[in-house]
Amino acid sequence: MSGSRRRSVTLSDIAASCGVSRATVSLVLRQSPLVNAQTRDRVEAEFKRVGYVYNRAAASLRTRRSSSVALVVNDLSNPFFAEFAAGVDEALAAAGFVTLLGSTGESAERQQAVLQSLMEHDPAGVILSPAEGSETVRVRQAVGAHAPVVVFNRELRDSGWDQLSLDNADGARQAAQHLLQCGHRRIAFFGGHAGSSSCRQRREGYMQALQAAGIEIEPQWLVETAPTRLEAAAQAGALFARERAPTAAVCYNDAVALGLMLGLQARGRVPGSDFAVTGFDDIPEAAVSVPPLTTLAADPRARGRQAAQRILARVGIRDGAASEDIALDRASPPAHIIVPVRLIVRASTCAPARP
């Protein structure tokens, strides 16, 4: 044996011997299911042959890459975000990452505390659905300058981060046009807070549809509520407080629509017969509610996978990006991705009841 020190075997050496990429070897080490069984067996056999021992702690110090991603949502009690979180976790787990989950309950102050706590774990990136009233400067203070961020569902102006949004305006426009085609002329926009960017965009789409039909929107047709089922049920009476009450409502989201239907039933009205209701999101419950809810399909689980794939691409893991051809690094310009939504017509919408 020569006196010179033997060079250590690297992941690149393993990759070259097996005829695969270094990223694939890394995924084998992380036990990712993305690698097929034959490739995994070949790489693991090469590990044994050369006596390679993976030092995870040393690798983390070299790459400064955590194996976790922080996910912070504004309302985990909303089934939409439960589905979104499940999609995020599916995609991250497939790439060998774990999800650090936080919920802000629509409080900007709570959001600061949650972000600061999660950032102590040094996540590789952050997926954030901002609370109402979020300020970009404060969120940046909590997140710091190093972790990439994907902002979902709501805007953070001038953040310089990737943004993944639903086509809120077009979705609400589709819903309003459907109600117009059913024969309605007095259509409310019900739920959400106008200060929220997603609510503002949905209101704009609703207004565009009514204005294009030559209908003047009356102030009492715009009813704000917290975007929850209980608050929507409690505020249902606001639709009928004045003359020229609406005969239909475009609701901010499915939780609001389901709450409104409960509130209508408590007042002796039958959704889908006496009053038409549309939602937004197509959560699993929408198809089995009574009556089944007409809504905009956003596929929240797929959106969660999409957000996770964006973060993985930002940190150099492209193998997890199965549904998109993403080639990114941290220096790539931020993108604003707007995802189309699709109207699903069910029994909660109907023609206006005869007077």
C-alpha positions as CSV (number, residue, x, y, z in Angstrom):
1,M,0.0,0.0,0.0
2,S,1.4,3.4,-1.0
3,G,2.1,6.1,1.6
4,S,-0.4,8.5,-0.1
5,R,-3.8,8.8,1.4
6,R,-6.5,6.9,-0.5
7,R,-9.1,9.2,-2.0
8,S,-12.6,8.8,-0.5
9,V,-15.4,7.4,-2.6
10,T,-17.9,10.1,-3.5
11,L,-21.5,10.0,-4.6
12,S,-20.3,11.1,-8.1
13,D,-18.1,8.0,-8.2
14,I,-21.0,5.7,-7.2
15,A,-23.2,7.4,-9.9
16,A,-20.6,6.9,-12.6
17,S,-20.1,3.3,-11.7
18,C,-23.9,2.6,-11.8
19,G,-24.6,4.8,-14.9
20,V,-27.1,7.0,-13.1
21,S,-27.1,10.7,-12.0
22,R,-25.7,11.9,-8.7
23,A,-29.2,13.0,-7.8
24,T,-30.5,9.5,-8.2
25,V,-27.8,8.2,-5.8
26,S,-28.8,10.9,-3.4
27,L,-32.5,9.8,-3.6
28,V,-31.4,6.2,-2.9
29,L,-29.7,7.3,0.3
30,R,-32.9,9.2,1.3
31,Q,-34.9,6.0,0.6
32,S,-37.1,7.9,-1.8
33,P,-39.8,5.8,-3.6
34,L,-39.1,7.8,-6.8
35,V,-36.2,5.4,-7.6
36,N,-37.3,2.1,-9.3
37,A,-36.3,-1.1,-7.6
38,Q,-33.7,-2.3,-10.1
39,T,-31.8,1.0,-10.0
40,R,-32.0,1.0,-6.1
41,D,-30.6,-2.5,-6.0
42,R,-27.8,-1.6,-8.3
43,V,-26.8,1.5,-6.4
44,E,-27.0,-0.3,-3.0
45,A,-24.9,-3.1,-4.3
46,E,-22.2,-0.6,-5.4
47,F,-22.3,1.0,-1.9
48,K,-21.5,-2.4,-0.4
49,R,-18.9,-3.2,-3.0
50,V,-16.8,-0.1,-2.3
51,G,-17.6,0.0,1.4
52,Y,-19.3,3.4,1.2
53,V,-20.7,4.8,4.5
54,Y,-23.0,7.8,4.3
55,N,-22.3,10.5,7.0
56,R,-25.6,12.4,7.0
57,A,-24.4,15.0,9.5
58,A,-21.3,15.8,7.5
59,A,-23.3,15.9,4.3
60,S,-25.7,18.4,5.9
61,L,-22.8,20.6,7.0
62,R,-21.3,20.5,3.4
63,T,-24.5,21.3,1.6
64,R,-26.3,23.3,4.3
65,R,-29.5,21.6,3.1
66,S,-32.1,20.5,5.6
67,S,-34.3,17.5,4.9
68,S,-37.4,19.5,6.0
69,V,-39.7,22.1,4.4
70,A,-42.0,24.4,6.5
71,L,-45.6,24.6,5.5
72,V,-47.6,27.5,7.0
73,V,-51.3,27.8,6.2
74,N,-53.9,30.4,7.2
75,D,-56.7,28.0,8.2
76,L,-56.0,24.3,8.8
77,S,-59.6,23.8,9.8
78,N,-60.7,24.5,6.2
79,P,-60.8,21.2,4.4
80,F,-59.2,22.9,1.4
81,F,-56.0,23.4,3.3
82,A,-56.1,20.0,4.8
83,E,-56.1,18.6,1.3
84,F,-53.4,21.1,0.2
85,A,-51.2,20.0,3.1
86,A,-51.7,16.4,2.2
87,G,-50.5,17.1,-1.3
88,V,-47.5,19.0,0.0
89,D,-46.5,16.1,2.3
90,E,-47.0,13.5,-0.5
91,A,-44.5,15.2,-2.8
92,L,-42.0,16.0,-0.1
93,A,-42.1,12.5,1.3
94,A,-41.4,11.1,-2.2
95,A,-38.3,13.2,-2.3
96,G,-37.1,12.2,1.2
97,F,-38.2,15.4,2.9
98,V,-40.4,15.9,5.9
99,T,-43.1,18.6,6.4
100,L,-43.0,21.0,9.3
101,L,-46.6,22.2,9.6
102,G,-47.9,25.4,11.2
103,S,-51.3,27.1,11.1
104,T,-51.9,30.9,11.8
105,G,-55.7,31.0,12.2
106,E,-55.8,34.1,10.0
107,S,-53.6,36.1,12.5
108,A,-50.7,38.0,11.1
109,E,-49.2,38.1,14.6
110,R,-49.5,34.4,15.1
111,Q,-47.9,34.0,11.7
112,Q,-44.8,35.8,12.8
113,A,-44.5,33.5,15.8
114,V,-45.1,30.3,13.8
115,L,-42.6,31.3,11.1
116,Q,-39.9,32.3,13.7
117,S,-40.4,29.0,15.5
118,L,-40.2,26.8,12.3
119,M,-37.2,28.7,11.0
120,E,-35.3,27.6,14.1
121,H,-35.3,24.1,12.5
122,D,-33.5,25.5,9.4
123,P,-35.9,24.2,6.8
124,A,-34.8,23.9,3.2
125,G,-37.7,26.1,2.1
126,V,-41.1,27.5,3.1
127,I,-44.5,27.2,1.6
128,L,-46.8,29.9,2.9
129,S,-50.5,30.8,2.5
130,P,-50.4,34.2,4.1
131,A,-52.8,35.3,6.8
132,E,-55.0,38.3,6.1
133,G,-53.2,41.5,6.7
134,S,-49.7,40.0,6.1
135,E,-46.9,42.5,5.4
136,T,-44.1,41.4,3.2
137,V,-41.4,43.2,5.3
138,R,-42.5,41.4,8.4
139,V,-42.7,38.0,6.8
140,R,-39.2,38.5,5.3
141,Q,-38.0,39.3,8.8
142,A,-39.3,36.0,10.1
143,V,-38.2,33.9,7.2
144,G,-34.7,35.4,6.6
145,A,-32.8,35.7,3.4
146,H,-31.7,32.2,2.8
147,A,-34.7,29.9,2.5
148,P,-36.7,29.9,-0.8
149,V,-40.4,30.6,-0.4
150,V,-43.5,29.7,-2.4
151,V,-46.5,31.9,-1.6
152,F,-49.8,30.2,-2.2
153,N,-53.3,31.4,-2.6
154,R,-52.8,35.1,-1.6
155,E,-50.4,37.8,-2.6
156,L,-47.4,39.2,-0.8
157,R,-46.6,42.2,-2.9
158,D,-43.0,42.8,-4.0
159,S,-41.8,39.7,-2.1
160,G,-39.5,38.4,-4.9
161,W,-40.7,34.9,-4.1
162,D,-42.5,32.4,-6.3
163,Q,-46.3,32.7,-6.3
164,L,-48.8,29.9,-6.9
165,S,-52.3,31.2,-7.3
166,L,-55.7,29.9,-8.5
167,D,-57.4,31.9,-11.2
168,N,-59.7,33.5,-8.7
169,A,-61.3,36.1,-11.0
170,D,-62.1,33.7,-13.8
171,G,-63.5,31.2,-11.4
172,A,-65.9,33.6,-9.8
173,R,-66.8,34.9,-13.3
174,Q,-67.7,31.4,-14.4
175,A,-69.9,30.9,-11.3
176,A,-71.7,34.2,-11.9
177,Q,-72.2,33.5,-15.6
178,H,-73.7,30.1,-14.7
179,L,-76.2,31.8,-12.4
180,L,-77.0,34.3,-15.1
181,Q,-77.7,31.5,-17.5
182,C,-80.0,29.9,-14.9
183,G,-82.0,33.1,-15.1
184,H,-80.9,34.9,-12.0
185,R,-80.5,38.7,-12.0
186,R,-80.1,39.4,-8.3
187,I,-76.9,37.7,-7.4
188,A,-74.9,38.2,-4.2
189,F,-71.2,37.8,-3.5
190,F,-71.2,36.1,-0.1
191,G,-68.3,35.6,2.4
192,G,-64.7,36.4,2.7
193,H,-63.1,39.8,3.6
194,A,-62.5,42.3,0.8
195,G,-59.0,43.0,2.2
196,S,-57.9,39.5,1.2
197,S,-56.3,39.4,-2.2
198,S,-58.1,36.1,-3.1
199,C,-61.5,37.5,-2.0
200,R,-60.8,40.8,-3.9
201,Q,-60.0,38.9,-7.1
202,R,-63.1,36.7,-6.8
203,R,-65.3,39.7,-6.3
204,E,-63.8,41.3,-9.3
205,G,-64.7,38.3,-11.5
206,Y,-68.2,38.3,-10.1
207,M,-68.6,42.0,-10.8
208,Q,-67.3,41.7,-14.3
209,A,-69.9,39.0,-15.1
210,L,-72.8,41.0,-13.8
211,Q,-71.6,44.3,-15.4
212,A,-71.2,42.5,-18.8
213,A,-74.9,41.4,-18.4
214,G,-75.9,45.0,-17.8
215,I,-76.8,44.4,-14.1
216,E,-76.1,47.1,-11.5
217,I,-74.7,45.6,-8.3
218,E,-76.5,46.7,-5.2
219,P,-74.5,47.3,-2.0
220,Q,-76.5,44.8,0.0
221,W,-75.6,42.0,-2.4
222,L,-71.9,42.2,-1.1
223,V,-71.8,40.4,2.3
224,E,-68.5,40.0,4.2
225,T,-68.0,37.2,6.6
226,A,-65.1,35.2,8.0
227,P,-64.4,32.4,5.4
228,T,-65.8,29.7,7.7
229,R,-68.9,27.6,7.8
230,L,-70.2,28.8,11.2
231,E,-69.8,32.5,10.4
232,A,-71.5,32.1,7.0
233,A,-74.4,30.3,8.6
234,A,-74.8,33.0,11.2
235,Q,-74.8,35.8,8.5
236,A,-77.2,34.2,6.1
237,G,-80.0,36.5,7.2
238,A,-78.0,39.5,5.9
239,L,-79.0,38.5,2.4
240,F,-82.7,39.1,3.1
241,A,-82.5,42.3,5.3
242,R,-83.7,44.6,2.6
243,E,-86.0,44.7,-0.4
244,R,-84.8,43.2,-3.7
245,A,-83.1,40.4,-1.9
246,P,-80.9,38.2,-4.0
247,T,-82.0,34.9,-5.4
248,A,-78.6,33.4,-5.7
249,A,-75.1,33.8,-4.3
250,V,-71.5,33.3,-5.5
251,C,-69.7,32.2,-2.3
252,Y,-66.1,33.0,-1.5
253,N,-65.3,29.3,-0.9
254,D,-66.9,25.9,-0.3
255,A,-66.8,26.3,3.5
256,V,-68.8,29.6,3.2
257,A,-71.2,28.0,0.7
258,L,-71.9,25.0,2.9
259,G,-72.4,27.4,5.9
260,L,-74.8,29.5,3.8
261,M,-76.8,26.5,2.8
262,L,-77.2,25.6,6.6
263,G,-78.3,29.2,7.3
264,L,-80.8,29.1,4.5
265,Q,-82.3,25.8,5.8
266,A,-82.6,27.3,9.2
267,R,-84.7,30.1,7.7
268,G,-87.0,27.7,5.9
269,R,-85.4,28.1,2.5
270,V,-84.3,25.2,0.4
271,P,-80.9,25.6,-1.3
272,G,-81.1,24.4,-4.9
273,S,-84.8,25.2,-5.0
274,D,-85.6,28.5,-3.3
275,F,-82.0,29.9,-3.6
276,A,-79.0,29.0,-5.8
277,V,-75.5,28.7,-4.2
278,T,-72.1,28.2,-5.7
279,G,-68.8,27.5,-3.9
280,F,-65.1,27.6,-4.8
281,D,-62.5,24.8,-4.2
282,D,-64.4,21.6,-4.7
283,I,-63.4,20.1,-1.4
284,P,-64.4,16.4,-1.0
285,E,-67.5,17.2,1.0
286,A,-68.9,19.4,-1.9
287,A,-70.0,16.4,-3.9
288,V,-71.9,14.8,-1.0
289,S,-73.5,17.8,0.7
290,V,-77.3,18.2,0.7
291,P,-77.8,19.3,-2.0
292,P,-74.5,18.6,-3.8
293,L,-72.6,21.9,-4.3
294,T,-72.0,23.6,-7.6
295,T,-68.4,24.8,-7.3
296,L,-65.1,25.6,-9.0
297,A,-62.7,22.6,-9.0
298,A,-59.2,23.7,-7.8
299,D,-57.8,20.2,-6.9
300,P,-56.1,21.4,-3.6
301,R,-54.1,18.1,-3.3
302,A,-52.6,18.6,-6.7
303,R,-51.9,22.3,-5.8
304,G,-50.0,21.1,-2.7
305,R,-47.9,18.7,-4.8
306,Q,-47.2,21.6,-7.2
307,A,-46.1,23.9,-4.5
308,A,-43.8,21.2,-3.0
309,Q,-42.3,20.5,-6.4
310,R,-41.5,24.2,-6.8
311,I,-39.7,24.3,-3.5
312,L,-37.8,21.1,-4.3
313,A,-36.7,22.5,-7.7
314,R,-35.5,25.7,-5.9
315,V,-33.2,23.6,-3.7
316,G,-31.9,21.5,-6.6
317,I,-34.1,18.4,-6.3
318,R,-35.8,18.1,-9.7
319,D,-36.5,14.3,-9.5
320,G,-39.6,15.1,-7.5
321,A,-41.1,17.4,-10.2
322,A,-43.1,14.7,-11.9
323,S,-45.9,17.0,-13.2
324,E,-43.8,19.9,-14.3
325,D,-40.6,20.4,-16.3
326,I,-38.9,22.7,-13.7
327,A,-35.3,23.8,-14.1
328,L,-34.6,26.2,-11.2
329,D,-32.0,27.3,-8.8
330,R,-32.1,29.9,-6.1
331,A,-31.0,32.6,-8.5
332,S,-33.7,32.0,-11.1
333,P,-36.3,34.8,-11.3
334,P,-39.5,34.3,-9.3
335,A,-42.5,33.1,-11.2
336,H,-46.2,33.8,-10.7
337,I,-48.1,30.7,-11.7
338,I,-51.9,31.0,-12.1
339,V,-53.8,27.7,-12.2
340,P,-57.1,27.6,-14.0
341,V,-60.2,26.3,-12.2
342,R,-63.2,24.4,-13.7
343,L,-66.9,24.9,-13.0
344,I,-68.6,21.7,-11.6
345,V,-72.4,22.0,-11.9
346,R,-74.4,20.2,-9.2
347,A,-77.8,20.5,-7.6
348,S,-77.2,23.6,-5.4
349,T,-77.9,25.8,-8.4
350,C,-81.3,26.2,-10.0
351,A,-83.6,28.7,-11.8
352,P,-85.1,31.5,-9.7
353,A,-88.1,30.5,-7.6
354,R,-91.4,31.8,-9.0
355,P,-92.7,34.7,-6.9
